[in-house]
């Protein structure tokens, strides 16, 4: 089977709007790099799922757009490589950079276009960046990801937060919504 067939199948699965968990085995066949995430626990207050289940929850919660779906599928793929336990609490500091590198390799292997890969990788790199709900904070976020990707980042971060524990998302969702409102008032655009 060629990689282009795998890419087309992955695109179909992600575009189907069915529960991604129904395709777990097929996704692990297409992207075996995700296997290490299956048993990677996240013993920390912010999370209620292991890494792989958190990834699947995020994919299910993100809008139906291939850039967002692929970003969700690969955003935490680097976590197992950065896992450190401190005082019985797991930490994954720096996982964004590893996830970006691994995602780039996977998407290149599957034959995605360079522009698509660049967009997904940039979103992965900054997926945990906290957008400060001020004019300056929003402008700083745009400087990081670019005007073309800022609405993707807002959408992705909302889905990612909702796949965390309530303790994590409850205080952060209102701030993200405020930042998005500031963006919309500044630039007159919404998703």
ZADO-552243 format. One record per residue: residue number from 0; residue in three letters; x, y, z of N, C-alpha, C in turn. Coordinates in steps of 0.02 Angstrom, whole numbers. Atoms other than C-alpha are relative to their C-alpha. Example, Ala and Ser with C-alpha at 12.3 -4.5 7.8 and 13.67 -1.06 7.14 Angstrom:
# residues 2
(0 Ala (45 -59 0) (615 -225 390) (45 60 0));
(1 Ser (-42 -59 -3) (684 -53 357) (-39 55 37));
***
This chain:
# residues 191
(0 Unk (43 -60 0) (0 0 0) (45 62 0));
(1 Unk (-41 -60 4) (70 169 -45) (-22 52 52));
(2 Unk (15 -53 -48) (78 320 68) (-57 45 -23));
(3 Unk (55 -43 24) (-41 417 -44) (-68 -32 16));
(4 Unk (62 34 -18) (-175 285 -12) (-14 11 75));
(5 Unk (7 -13 -71) (-144 304 175) (-23 72 13));
(6 Unk (18 -71 -9) (-155 494 160) (-74 10 -18));
(7 Unk (70 -7 21) (-320 483 66) (-47 -32 50));
(8 Unk (42 33 -51) (-390 361 193) (-3 41 63));
(9 Unk (-1 -43 -60) (-335 472 338) (-44 61 -11));
(10 Unk (42 -58 15) (-416 622 254) (-74 -18 3));
(11 Unk (70 23 -2) (-576 522 233) (-23 -9 72));
(12 Unk (18 13 -70) (-577 465 415) (-11 66 37));
(13 Unk (4 -64 -37) (-545 641 480) (-58 44 -25));
(14 Unk (55 -39 28) (-676 715 364) (-69 -31 10));
(15 Unk (63 37 -4) (-810 587 406) (-47 26 55));
(16 Unk (39 -25 -57) (-869 675 565) (-28 -56 44));
(17 Unk (18 54 -45) (-887 505 648) (48 2 59));
(18 Unk (-44 3 -58) (-812 469 818) (67 -30 -21));
(19 Unk (-67 21 21) (-626 455 784) (21 -64 35));
(20 Unk (-18 60 -38) (-615 318 916) (-19 -64 -38));
(21 Unk (21 57 41) (-705 202 793) (55 -21 -48));
(22 Unk (-53 12 49) (-549 213 683) (69 -7 34));
(23 Unk (-62 2 -38) (-418 193 820) (52 -46 -31));
(24 Unk (-49 48 26) (-335 37 749) (27 21 -69));
(25 Unk (-22 -21 67) (-330 105 572) (46 61 3));
(26 Unk (-43 -59 -9) (-256 271 629) (69 -22 24));
(27 Unk (-64 24 -25) (-121 177 725) (39 -37 -55));
(28 Unk (-34 32 56) (-82 78 566) (29 53 -47));
(29 Unk (-23 -53 46) (-69 236 460) (55 42 32));
(30 Unk (-49 -41 -36) (28 333 593) (25 -40 61));
(31 Unk (-24 42 -55) (122 203 698) (37 40 53));
(32 Unk (-33 -43 -49) (214 346 784) (-46 17 59));
(33 Unk (48 -14 -54) (55 369 888) (-4 -57 50));
(34 Unk (6 58 -45) (70 195 966) (29 15 69));
(35 Unk (-33 -16 -64) (187 261 1101) (-46 42 46));
(36 Unk (46 -42 -38) (47 380 1155) (-56 -40 35));
(37 Unk (57 39 -24) (-79 241 1190) (4 -14 75));
(38 Unk (-8 16 -71) (-9 192 1360) (37 54 39));
(39 Unk (-35 -55 -34) (68 360 1404) (-51 38 44));
(40 Unk (46 -32 -48) (-25 417 1561) (20 73 11));
(41 Unk (-11 -71 -16) (-42 600 1609) (-25 12 71));
(42 Unk (18 -8 -70) (-42 602 1798) (11 72 21));
(43 Unk (-3 -71 -16) (-79 786 1823) (-71 27 3));
(44 Unk (69 -26 -8) (-230 891 1874) (-32 26 -65));
(45 Unk (28 -28 62) (-250 967 1699) (-31 -53 -45));
(46 Unk (21 53 46) (-285 798 1618) (-43 -53 33));
(47 Unk (42 55 -23) (-416 662 1634) (8 -62 -45));
(48 Unk (-11 54 48) (-358 554 1487) (75 -13 -7));
(49 Unk (-69 11 20) (-196 470 1436) (13 40 -64));
(50 Unk (-17 -43 57) (-105 554 1291) (-42 -18 -62));
(51 Unk (35 19 61) (-187 453 1152) (-75 16 4));
(52 Unk (71 -16 -7) (-364 469 1220) (-13 75 0));
(53 Unk (5 -74 3) (-336 656 1245) (3 23 -73));
(54 Unk (-5 -17 71) (-282 667 1063) (-66 -14 -36));
(55 Unk (62 19 34) (-438 574 1005) (-58 46 21));
(56 Unk (52 -47 -24) (-551 684 1114) (7 68 -35));
(57 Unk (-12 -64 33) (-470 839 1038) (-22 -3 -73));
(58 Unk (21 8 70) (-496 774 861) (-76 2 -5));
(59 Unk (74 0 1) (-680 743 901) (-30 69 14));
(60 Unk (28 -64 -20) (-703 918 973) (17 58 -48));
(61 Unk (-21 -54 45) (-615 1021 838) (-48 4 -60));
(62 Unk (42 -9 59) (-710 1093 689) (24 -46 -57));
(63 Unk (-15 44 56) (-717 988 531) (38 38 -54));
(64 Unk (-46 -33 47) (-569 1061 438) (64 -42 2));
(65 Unk (-56 46 1) (-422 955 381) (61 27 38));
(66 Unk (-56 -29 -37) (-291 1075 450) (-10 -10 75));
(67 Unk (14 8 -72) (-376 1072 621) (1 -73 21));
(68 Unk (3 71 -18) (-407 884 620) (71 -30 4));
(69 Unk (-69 27 -1) (-225 842 576) (39 31 57));
(70 Unk (-33 -33 -57) (-162 970 702) (-20 -35 65));
(71 Unk (24 33 -61) (-270 889 836) (29 -71 6));
(72 Unk (-25 69 0) (-212 714 787) (74 -4 20));
(73 Unk (-72 3 -11) (-27 759 801) (27 48 53));
(74 Unk (-24 -55 -43) (-19 902 927) (38 -23 62));
(75 Unk (-34 24 -61) (38 797 1076) (41 -64 -13));
(76 Unk (-35 62 17) (129 656 984) (70 -2 32));
(77 Unk (-67 -4 -31) (293 716 1064) (0 -8 76));
(78 Unk (3 4 -74) (232 701 1244) (38 -59 30));
(79 Unk (-35 56 -32) (298 525 1280) (77 11 4));
(80 Unk (-72 -11 3) (474 584 1233) (24 52 51));
(81 Unk (-17 -55 -47) (469 731 1355) (-27 -11 70));
(82 Unk (31 13 -65) (381 649 1502) (52 -4 56));
(83 Unk (-42 0 -60) (462 684 1670) (-48 0 59));
(84 Unk (42 3 -60) (388 641 1840) (35 39 56));
(85 Unk (-27 -42 -54) (415 773 1975) (-52 0 56));
(86 Unk (45 5 -58) (338 743 2148) (-65 -36 -19));
(87 Unk (57 42 21) (222 610 2073) (-48 35 -48));
(88 Unk (41 -35 50) (155 733 1943) (39 0 -66));
(89 Unk (-33 2 65) (192 712 1758) (7 69 -30));
(90 Unk (-13 -63 36) (268 855 1659) (22 -18 -70));
(91 Unk (-16 12 70) (288 867 1471) (31 62 -32));
(92 Unk (-30 -63 23) (387 1029 1454) (40 -11 -64));
(93 Unk (-36 4 63) (449 1055 1277) (-29 -50 -50));
(94 Unk (29 50 46) (333 927 1198) (-22 30 -66));
(95 Unk (24 -33 61) (273 1055 1071) (52 -5 -56));
(96 Unk (-53 3 51) (441 1059 982) (9 -70 -27));
(97 Unk (-7 70 22) (455 869 977) (-60 -19 -43));
(98 Unk (60 14 39) (275 856 916) (4 31 -70));
(99 Unk (-7 -35 65) (312 982 778) (47 -39 -46));
(100 Unk (-50 37 40) (465 883 719) (-30 -67 -25));
(101 Unk (28 65 18) (376 714 722) (-57 9 -51));
(102 Unk (55 -14 46) (221 788 636) (27 15 -70));
(103 Unk (-29 -18 64) (330 860 498) (23 -63 -36));
(104 Unk (-23 62 30) (409 689 467) (-58 -43 -25));
(105 Unk (59 40 18) (240 600 465) (-35 29 -61));
(106 Unk (37 -32 54) (155 725 351) (40 0 -65));
(107 Unk (-43 5 59) (304 726 232) (-3 -70 -28));
(108 Unk (4 70 22) (302 535 225) (-66 -14 -36));
(109 Unk (66 12 29) (115 537 187) (-12 41 -63));
(110 Unk (5 -37 62) (143 661 46) (-44 62 0));
(111 Unk (38 -63 -3) (51 814 108) (42 56 -31));
(112 Unk (-35 -56 31) (93 977 21) (37 40 53));
(113 Unk (-44 -38 -46) (230 1085 99) (-37 56 36));
(114 Unk (37 -55 -31) (113 1232 131) (-46 -26 56));
(115 Unk (44 31 -50) (-10 1119 223) (41 -22 61));
(116 Unk (-43 23 -54) (131 1042 326) (23 59 42));
(117 Unk (-24 -60 -36) (198 1215 371) (-55 28 46));
(118 Unk (56 -26 -40) (26 1271 433) (-13 -44 61));
(119 Unk (13 47 -55) (-4 1115 538) (56 4 51));
(120 Unk (-57 -1 -47) (171 1121 612) (3 64 40));
(121 Unk (0 -64 -37) (156 1304 658) (-54 -2 55));
(122 Unk (54 5 -51) (-10 1270 747) (21 -47 56));
(123 Unk (-23 47 -51) (68 1122 838) (52 35 45));
(124 Unk (-52 -34 -38) (218 1227 890) (-28 48 52));
(125 Unk (28 -51 -44) (107 1360 969) (-67 -21 32));
(126 Unk (66 20 -24) (-42 1254 1022) (-11 12 74));
(127 Unk (7 -14 -72) (-8 1282 1208) (15 73 18));
(128 Unk (-14 -70 -13) (34 1466 1190) (-63 33 27));
(129 Unk (60 -32 -30) (-83 1563 1305) (-8 71 -28));
(130 Unk (15 -65 30) (-160 1708 1210) (-28 45 55));
(131 Unk (22 -47 -53) (-175 1853 1332) (-58 42 -29));
(132 Unk (58 -35 26) (-347 1934 1314) (6 77 6));
(133 Unk (-9 -73 7) (-282 2110 1279) (16 13 -73));
(134 Unk (-17 -17 69) (-253 2203 1116) (72 -21 -14));
(135 Unk (-70 17 9) (-66 2180 1140) (10 -76 -4));
(136 Unk (-5 73 -2) (-86 1995 1182) (-24 -32 -65));
(137 Unk (26 27 63) (-191 1962 1027) (48 16 -57));
(138 Unk (-48 -18 53) (-69 2057 915) (63 -42 5));
(139 Unk (-59 43 -10) (76 1958 990) (-13 -70 -28));
(140 Unk (18 66 25) (-16 1796 948) (-1 -1 -76));
(141 Unk (1 -6 73) (-43 1854 769) (72 2 -26));
(142 Unk (-70 -3 20) (143 1894 758) (32 -70 1));
(143 Unk (-28 68 -6) (182 1714 812) (-24 -46 -56));
(144 Unk (28 50 47) (64 1615 699) (-19 29 -68));
(145 Unk (21 -32 63) (18 1742 565) (-75 10 -3));
(146 Unk (71 -18 6) (-147 1819 517) (-41 -58 -29));
(147 Unk (36 55 33) (-193 1668 411) (-19 -56 49));
(148 Unk (10 56 -45) (-182 1547 559) (-31 18 67));
(149 Unk (23 -19 -67) (-246 1647 707) (-69 -28 16));
(150 Unk (66 28 -14) (-427 1591 689) (3 -76 9));
(151 Unk (-12 72 -12) (-367 1411 673) (24 -11 71));
(152 Unk (-27 9 -67) (-270 1434 835) (-55 8 52));
(153 Unk (56 -8 -48) (-423 1501 927) (-44 -63 1));
(154 Unk (44 58 5) (-528 1355 864) (34 -62 30));
(155 Unk (-35 58 -26) (-395 1225 902) (6 2 76));
(156 Unk (-10 -5 -72) (-359 1290 1076) (-64 -13 39));
(157 Unk (63 14 -34) (-543 1284 1122) (-13 -75 4));
(158 Unk (10 72 2) (-557 1102 1068) (49 -36 47));
(159 Unk (-52 31 -42) (-394 1057 1155) (-17 10 74));
(160 Unk (18 -12 -70) (-449 1139 1317) (-59 -44 22));
(161 Unk (58 40 -17) (-616 1048 1313) (16 -75 8));
(162 Unk (-22 69 -9) (-520 883 1305) (44 -8 62));
(163 Unk (-36 1 -64) (-436 927 1471) (-50 -8 58));
(164 Unk (44 2 -59) (-505 919 1648) (-37 66 7));
(165 Unk (39 -61 -12) (-638 1043 1700) (42 51 40));
(166 Unk (-44 -44 -39) (-511 1113 1824) (46 41 -45));
(167 Unk (-44 -35 47) (-401 1160 1675) (-39 47 -46));
(168 Unk (33 -41 51) (-528 1222 1549) (-45 55 28));
(169 Unk (47 -49 -26) (-648 1316 1663) (29 70 7));
(170 Unk (-27 -68 -4) (-532 1462 1702) (29 26 -66));
(171 Unk (-34 -23 61) (-450 1466 1529) (-47 13 -58));
(172 Unk (46 -12 56) (-599 1456 1410) (-26 72 -4));
(173 Unk (23 -70 4) (-668 1628 1459) (55 48 -25));
(174 Unk (-56 -43 24) (-495 1706 1430) (10 -8 -75));
(175 Unk (-7 12 71) (-483 1624 1260) (-57 33 -39));
(176 Unk (58 -33 32) (-658 1686 1216) (9 75 -2));
(177 Unk (-13 -72 -2) (-611 1862 1270) (52 20 -52));
(178 Unk (-52 -15 49) (-454 1857 1163) (-29 -3 -71));
(179 Unk (30 6 66) (-556 1799 1013) (-47 60 -14));
(180 Unk (43 -59 9) (-683 1939 1041) (42 62 -15));
(181 Unk (-45 -57 14) (-540 2065 1045) (24 -4 -72));
(182 Unk (-22 9 69) (-474 1993 882) (-55 21 -48));
(183 Unk (55 -16 44) (-645 2005 802) (-16 74 -1));
(184 Unk (14 -72 -2) (-670 2184 860) (55 40 -35));
(185 Unk (-56 -34 33) (-498 2234 795) (-1 -8 -75));
(186 Unk (-7 17 70) (-507 2148 628) (-65 -15 -36));
(187 Unk (65 10 30) (-692 2123 598) (-9 -69 -32));
(188 Unk (6 68 27) (-670 1937 563) (-18 -48 55));
(189 Unk (16 53 -48) (-741 1785 647) (2 -67 -37));
(190 Unk (-3 66 31) (-735 1599 619) (-70 -27 -9));
***
